[in-house]
Amino acid sequence: MLWRESDARSGKNEPGSVADLCALWAGVLEKEGRAFNAGFRFDPERGLLPEDALNWLIYGRYLEPASRVALAPRFDALLEGKPPFLSLHVGYLAERSLFEPKNWRAQLDFGLSSIKACRVEEGLHELREARIKAAAEGRERLFFGRLNAWRPAGRVWERLLG
């Protein structure tokens, strides 16, 4: 679990990992309105550290590859609904789906983002697979609830997914 500012208030004094620290810096920069800094290339070897939230998250994953699942929600929150970063977001969702193969929600998110990125066939395939996993858990109704909350919605999804 990633360390958060609320942990400091509850008595946990410091982040537990390098990824925690990178996520903390990302949060601070995001609050300051510095979520993205397109064009700036950080290079820690030359003393150039990230100057924006997104690159701190990327750096955290680089320094601690095992943190990819813990950092996934932070990437989702930062990139969701940002059209210039759609392909990057789809890539992270694809990776999350691969690293959490039983998580139908991750696959659903990946499928929907793939459709947004004009990868319709791939997206529909991911949605079908997510539906199968959700049904196996007895969560098909929740699956369609989440799916129908996405626009465009309606009953068309049930027909598309057969």
C-alpha positions, -999 to +999 in steps of 0.1 A: +000+000+000+013+034-009+021+059+019-001+090+018-002+123+035-030+109+057-005+083+070+015+112+085-016+124+103-023+089+116+012+085+130+031+067+102+062+089+100+077+081+066+071+063+033+079+026+034+094+024-001+110+044-029+077+041-049+059+055-018+082+085-018+078+091-056+040+089-052+041+114-024+061+138-045+036+133-074+007+141-051+024+173-039+031+185-074-004+176-086-019+197-058+004+226-070-011+223-105+020+206-119+005+173-131+022+173-165+052+190-180+053+180-216+087+181-232+108+181-201+130+150-199+143+141-165+176+124-161+185+115-125+220+104-137+227+140-146+208+155-116+176+163-135+147+150-114+111+150-125+092+183-123+057+170-126+034+144-110+033+120-140+070+117-143+074+111-106+050+082-109+070+069-139+102+073-120+087+054-091+079+025-113+114+026-128+130+025-094+107-001-080+091-022-107+072-043-082+052-011-073+033-011-107+001-026-092+002-002-062+008+028-084-019+019-110-047+038-093-026+069-092-019+066-129-056+061-136-066+091-115-040+113-132-045+103-168-083+096-169-101+120-191-069+137-205-071+132-243-035+141-250-025+112-227-050+086-239-024+063-255-003+064-224-033+057-203-043+027-225-008+014-222-009+015-184-044-001-183-031-029-206-002-035-183-025-034-152-049-059-169-019-082-176-005-080-140-040-085-124-054-112-147-083-121-124-094-084-120-124-080-143-126-043-134-091-037-147-099-055-179-132-035-182-113-002-178-088-014-204-115-024-228-134+009-225-102+030-229-092+009-259-126+018-275-120+055-268-086+051-285-103+038-316-092+002-310-128-010-311-122-047-319-095-050-292-117-031-268-148-053-274-126-084-269-114-071-235-150-063-225-162-098-235-134-113-214-141-090-185-178-100-186-169-137-184-147-131-154-174-110-137-200-137-144-177-163-129-176-142-097-214-136-098-208-099-106-222-097-141-249-073-129-222-050-114-202-054-146-232-041-167-238-013-142-203+000-146-205-005-183-238+013-187-224+042-166-200+048-194-212+070-223-225+062-248-245+037-228-279+021-230-288-015-236-266-017-267-237-032-246-256-064-240-262-069-277-226-060-286-212-084-261-236-112-271 
